[in-house]
């Protein structure tokens, strides 16, 4: 029996499902999860000492590659001074200033420990600022596991969310409205009918949790105009896209200035750190300045701040994001070409250092189109790549990530391996 299987069997006795986050269980692809024991650059090694080219990258944070020596050194140095204080530190100020400098829409920022905490706090603040209850999200977008956001989309216009998780009362989601991603007409009708009751709209500016789905220019600009017209707060959830698709985040690529932004993953450099911020007048409503309460014992943890600040400084190298985007696009184009050559209905897309693989003839633009992809075919492709030493997201509905450590030659090697797997399908 493999060491991975032994660990999984042990884990299932004491950890629900054997994992501490559901997608890690390989539930949608089948088989035994790989238990990672170490990682360096673009590679991870599992408990059986098999090496994989890693395109998960801790689900996005590892933009520099795993265990970057300067990031590790910064964390080690911070650790020698203490792990946590529950009091302000100079590093928090440095990181806050760097975030605000890189993302001009963020005039003030608060550090927290997870993306879920960031989006939950941003929504609470938007409600407190506007005095309204209704929030709007889009089908297929994931904004963490706070109660009011764990909702299914219903059918038709103005369908309020019903809980998509046990343990969430209907009352917690009755003010959450779910609309279709990229549907401009539906968005306009919604604001015409109930615009004055909407506290905020939260958007993944490039969806990454229903695989990679890009918004249309018309969609994001309509969203900005409608929220401004009706006094609703526009929240760009850049937990995944922040600093990953562009140095100044997805909002810079869109040419949009949101009212609030949530950040995570890259901003923590692989450590548990996230942030939410925005206009000064909105942020002034949060405690201790205003009535909206938010707190966190480990917020601004000195080790996480050191990792995040070092990462943000390193990705400002001239040409960093242009090079990352080029390599990621090459990966997507190469796999698409290999699929065509093999006669497999599969395509790929990318933005910045994110990519999506779809078992479909064309790139999806909505949750419905993503849902129509051939999940069984993806399962076969995933395991074929795993056998050849390539670690992809174990789900047909998750984006992948390229790091600065993925060289051009490694991208070409991955394309060749993919071509061999596709030919066998």
C-alpha positions in Angstrom: 0.0 0.0 0.0 1.3 3.5 -0.9 2.3 5.9 1.8 -0.3 8.3 0.4 -3.0 5.7 0.9 -1.8 4.9 4.4 -2.0 8.6 5.4 -5.4 9.0 3.8 -6.7 6.0 5.7 -5.4 7.4 9.0 -6.7 10.9 8.2 -10.2 9.7 7.6 -10.4 8.3 11.1 -9.7 11.7 12.7 -10.4 14.4 10.1 -13.8 14.5 8.3 -13.3 13.1 4.8 -9.6 12.9 5.6 -9.0 16.5 4.6 -9.2 20.0 6.0 -10.6 21.5 2.8 -13.0 19.5 0.6 -11.5 19.7 -2.9 -8.3 18.1 -1.5 -10.1 14.8 -1.1 -10.1 14.1 -4.9 -13.8 13.5 -4.6 -14.6 14.8 -8.1 -11.7 12.9 -9.8 -11.5 9.8 -7.7 -8.4 8.1 -6.4 -6.1 8.8 -3.5 -5.1 12.3 -2.6 -1.4 13.1 -2.8 0.0 14.1 0.7 2.7 16.7 0.0 5.8 16.5 2.1 7.9 19.2 0.5 8.0 21.7 -2.3 10.6 23.8 -4.2 10.2 26.1 -7.1 7.7 24.6 -9.6 7.8 21.1 -8.0 6.1 19.3 -5.1 6.9 15.8 -3.7 4.3 13.5 -2.2 4.6 11.0 0.6 5.8 8.3 -1.8 8.6 10.7 -2.9 7.1 11.1 -6.4 7.9 14.6 -7.9 5.2 16.5 -9.7 5.3 19.7 -11.8 2.8 21.7 -9.7 0.1 23.8 -11.3 -1.9 24.2 -8.1 0.6 26.4 -6.3 -1.3 26.3 -3.0 -4.3 27.5 -5.0 -2.6 30.7 -6.2 -0.3 32.1 -3.5 2.9 30.5 -4.8 3.4 33.1 -7.6 7.2 33.1 -7.1 7.3 29.3 -6.8 7.5 27.2 -3.7 9.9 28.1 -0.8 11.4 31.1 -2.5 14.6 31.7 -0.5 13.9 35.4 0.1 10.4 34.8 1.4 11.5 31.9 3.6 14.4 34.1 5.0 11.9 36.9 5.8 9.7 34.5 7.7 12.6 33.0 9.6 13.8 36.4 10.6 10.4 37.4 11.7 9.9 34.2 13.7 13.0 34.9 15.8 11.3 38.0 17.2 8.1 36.1 18.2 5.2 34.4 16.5 2.3 36.7 17.5 1.7 39.6 19.7 -1.9 40.7 19.5 -0.6 44.3 19.2 0.3 46.5 16.3 3.6 46.1 14.5 5.6 48.2 12.1 5.3 45.5 9.5 1.6 45.9 9.4 2.0 49.5 8.5 4.6 48.7 5.8 2.3 46.1 4.2 -0.8 48.4 4.3 1.2 51.2 2.7 2.4 48.8 0.0 -1.1 47.5 -0.8 -2.5 51.1 -1.0 0.3 52.1 -3.3 -0.1 49.2 -5.7 -3.9 49.3 -5.7 -5.0 53.0 -5.9 -8.7 52.2 -5.3 -7.7 51.1 -1.8 -7.3 54.2 0.3 -7.4 52.3 3.6 -7.0 48.6 4.3 -7.5 46.2 7.2 -5.5 42.9 7.4 -7.2 39.6 8.3 -6.3 35.9 8.2 -8.4 34.4 5.3 -10.2 35.3 2.1 -13.5 34.2 3.7 -12.9 36.6 6.6 -12.1 39.4 4.1 -15.2 39.0 2.0 -17.5 38.5 5.0 -16.1 41.7 6.6 -16.4 43.7 3.4 -20.0 42.8 2.9 -20.8 43.6 6.5 -19.1 46.9 6.1 -21.0 47.7 2.9 -24.3 47.0 4.6 -23.3 49.2 7.5 -22.2 52.0 5.2 -25.4 51.9 3.0 -27.9 50.9 5.7 -29.3 48.3 3.2 -29.6 44.6 3.4 -29.6 43.0 -0.1 -26.4 41.7 -1.6 -25.9 40.5 -5.1 -23.5 37.8 -6.2 -23.1 35.9 -9.4 -23.7 32.2 -10.2 -20.6 30.2 -10.0 -18.6 32.7 -8.1 -17.2 31.7 -4.7 -16.5 34.3 -2.0 -15.7 32.1 1.0 -17.9 30.0 3.2 -19.7 32.6 5.3 -23.4 31.8 5.7 -24.9 34.5 3.5 -22.7 33.5 0.5 -23.3 29.8 0.5 -26.3 30.0 -1.9 -27.5 28.3 -5.0 -28.7 30.2 -8.0 -32.4 29.8 -8.7 -34.0 30.1 -12.1 -35.3 33.3 -13.6 -34.8 36.9 -12.6 -34.6 38.0 -9.0 -34.4 34.6 -7.5 -33.0 34.9 -4.0 -30.6 32.3 -2.9 -31.5 29.2 -1.0 -28.8 27.6 1.2 -26.4 25.3 -0.7 -24.9 24.0 2.6 -26.4 22.2 5.5 -26.3 24.3 8.7 -27.2 27.6 7.0 -30.7 28.8 7.9 -32.9 30.2 5.1 -33.1 33.5 6.9 -29.3 33.9 6.5 -29.6 33.9 2.7 -32.9 35.5 2.1 -31.2 38.8 1.4 -28.7 37.3 -1.1 -29.6 37.6 -4.8 -27.9 35.4 -7.3 -27.6 36.6 -10.9 -26.0 35.1 -14.0 -22.3 36.0 -14.7 -21.9 38.1 -17.9 -25.7 38.7 -18.2 -25.9 42.5 -18.7 -29.6 42.6 -19.4 -30.5 40.7 -16.3 -28.2 43.0 -14.2 -29.8 46.1 -15.7 -33.4 44.8 -15.0 -32.4 43.9 -11.4 -31.2 47.4 -10.7 -34.3 49.0 -12.3 -36.5 47.0 -10.0 -34.7 46.9 -6.7 -31.6 49.0 -7.1 -32.3 51.3 -4.1 -32.3 48.2 -1.8 -29.0 46.8 -2.8 -26.2 47.3 -0.3 -23.4 45.8 -2.5 -22.5 43.7 -5.5 -19.6 41.3 -5.0 -17.8 40.0 -8.1 -14.9 37.7 -8.9 -13.4 39.9 -11.7 -12.0 36.8 -13.3 -13.9 33.8 -11.9 -11.6 31.0 -10.7 -13.9 28.8 -8.7 -16.1 27.6 -11.6 -12.9 27.2 -13.6 -11.5 30.4 -15.2 -14.3 32.5 -16.7 -13.7 35.9 -18.0 -16.2 38.8 -17.8 -17.1 40.8 -20.9 -16.1 44.4 -21.0 -19.8 45.4 -21.3 -20.6 43.4 -18.1 -18.0 45.0 -15.8 -18.7 48.5 -17.1 -22.4 48.1 -16.7 -21.8 46.8 -13.2 -19.7 49.9 -12.3 -22.2 52.3 -13.8 -25.3 50.7 -12.1 -23.8 50.4 -8.6 -22.6 54.1 -8.8 -26.0 55.3 -10.0 -27.9 53.5 -7.3 -25.5 54.0 -4.4 -24.5 50.4 -4.0 -21.0 49.4 -3.1 -19.1 47.5 -5.8 -16.7 44.9 -4.2 -14.1 43.4 -6.4 -13.2 40.0 -4.8 -9.6 39.8 -5.8 -8.6 37.1 -3.2 -7.6 34.9 -6.2 -6.8 37.5 -8.9 -5.1 40.1 -6.7 -1.5 40.6 -7.9 -1.8 37.3 -9.7 -3.2 38.6 -13.0 -1.5 42.0 -12.9 0.7 44.0 -10.5 -2.3 46.3 -9.9 -4.9 43.5 -9.9 -7.7 42.6 -12.2 -9.4 46.0 -11.7 -6.5 47.6 -13.5 -6.9 45.3 -16.5 -10.7 46.2 -16.5 -10.1 49.9 -16.1 -12.6 49.8 -13.2 -12.3 51.6 -9.8 -14.3 49.5 -7.3 -15.5 50.9 -4.0 -14.0 48.0 -2.1 -11.5 45.2 -2.8 -10.8 42.0 -1.0 -7.3 40.4 -1.3 -5.8 37.0 -0.3 -3.4 34.3 -1.5 -0.6 36.2 -3.2 -0.8 39.1 -0.7 0.2 36.7 2.1 3.0 35.0 0.1 1.7 31.6 1.1 1.0 32.4 4.8 -2.5 32.9 6.2 -3.1 36.5 5.4 -5.9 38.4 3.6 -7.1 42.0 3.4 -10.1 44.2 2.6 -10.0 47.8 1.9 -11.4 50.7 -0.2 -12.5 54.3 0.0 -11.8 56.2 3.2 -15.4 57.1 3.8 -16.5 53.5 3.7 -13.6 52.3 5.8 -14.4 54.9 8.4 -17.5 52.9 9.3 -15.4 50.0 10.8 -14.6 49.7 14.5 -13.0 51.5 16.3 -14.0 54.4 14.1 -17.5 53.3 13.3 -20.3 51.0 14.3 -19.4 48.0 12.1 -17.5 45.5 14.2 -14.6 43.4 13.0 -11.7 41.9 14.9 -9.1 39.2 14.8 -6.5 38.0 17.3 -4.1 36.9 14.6 -4.8 39.7 12.1 -1.6 41.1 10.9 0.5 38.2 12.1 4.1 39.2 11.9 5.2 36.0 10.0 2.5 36.4 7.4 3.1 40.1 7.0 6.8 39.4 6.4 6.0 36.8 3.7 3.4 39.0 2.0 5.6 42.1 2.0 8.6 40.3 0.6 6.4 38.7 -2.1 4.9 42.0 -3.2 8.3 43.6 -3.5 9.7 40.7 -5.5 6.9 40.6 -8.0 7.6 44.3 -8.9 10.6 43.2 -10.9 10.4 44.9 -14.3 8.6 42.6 -16.8 7.5 40.1 -14.1 3.8 39.9 -15.0 4.4 40.2 -18.7 6.7 37.1 -18.6 4.3 35.2 -16.3 1.4 36.0 -18.6 3.3 34.9 -21.7 4.3 31.6 -20.2 0.8 30.9 -18.9 -0.7 31.8 -22.3 1.8 29.4 -24.0 0.7 26.6 -21.7 -3.0 27.2 -22.5 -2.4 27.5 -26.3 -0.2 24.4 -26.3 -2.7 22.2 -24.6 -5.5 23.5 -26.8 -3.4 22.7 -29.9 -2.6 19.3 -28.6 -6.3 18.6 -28.0 -7.2 19.6 -31.5 -4.5 17.4 -32.9 -5.8 14.5 -30.8 -9.4 15.1 -31.8 -10.4 15.7 -28.2 -13.1 18.4 -27.5 -11.0 20.4 -25.1 -9.8 24.0 -24.9 -8.0 26.3 -22.5 -7.7 30.0 -21.7 -5.6 32.2 -19.5 -5.2 35.6 -17.9 -2.0 36.7 -16.1 -0.7 33.7 -14.2 -4.1 31.9 -14.1 -5.4 29.3 -16.6 -8.5 27.2 -17.2 -8.8 23.8 -18.9 -12.3 22.9 -20.3 -13.5 19.7 -21.7 -15.6 21.6 -24.3 -15.3 22.9 -27.8 -15.2 26.5 -26.7 -14.3 28.6 -23.7 -17.2 29.0 -21.3 -18.6 32.4 -20.4 -21.1 31.4 -17.7 -21.7 28.8 -14.9 -24.2 27.0 -17.2 -21.6 26.6 -19.9 -19.0 25.4 -17.5 -21.4 22.9 -16.1 -21.9 21.4 -19.5 -18.2 20.4 -19.8 -17.4 16.7 -19.8 -16.4 16.0 -16.2 -15.7 12.3 -16.9 -13.2 13.3 -19.7 -11.5 15.7 -17.4 -11.2 12.9 -14.8 -9.3 10.7 -17.3 -7.1 13.6 -18.4 -6.3 14.5 -14.7 -5.2 11.0 -13.8 -3.2 10.7 -17.1 -1.3 13.8 -16.2 -0.8 12.7 -12.6 0.7 9.5 -13.8 3.2 11.5 -15.9 4.1 13.7 -13.0 1.9 16.8 -13.5 -0.2 17.9 -10.6 -3.3 19.8 -11.7 -6.3 21.0 -9.7 -8.3 17.8 -8.8 -11.5 19.3 -10.1 -12.9 20.3 -13.5 -14.2 23.5 -11.8 -11.0 25.1 -10.5 -8.5 27.3 -12.2 -4.8 26.4 -12.4 -1.7 28.6 -11.7 1.7 29.1 -13.2 4.6 30.6 -11.2 7.7 32.5 -11.9 9.6 29.3 -11.3 7.9 27.5 -14.3 10.6 28.0 -17.0 9.8 28.0 -20.7 11.3 24.5 -21.0 9.1 23.2 -18.2 6.0 24.7 -19.9 7.0 22.9 -23.2 7.6 19.7 -21.2 4.1 20.0 -19.8 2.6 20.5 -23.2 4.3 17.4 -24.5 3.1 15.3 -21.6 -0.4 16.7 -22.2 -0.3 15.8 -25.9 0.6 12.2 -25.0 -2.2 11.9 -22.5 -4.7 13.5 -24.9 -3.6 11.1 -27.7 -4.4 8.2 -25.3 -7.9 9.5 -24.6 
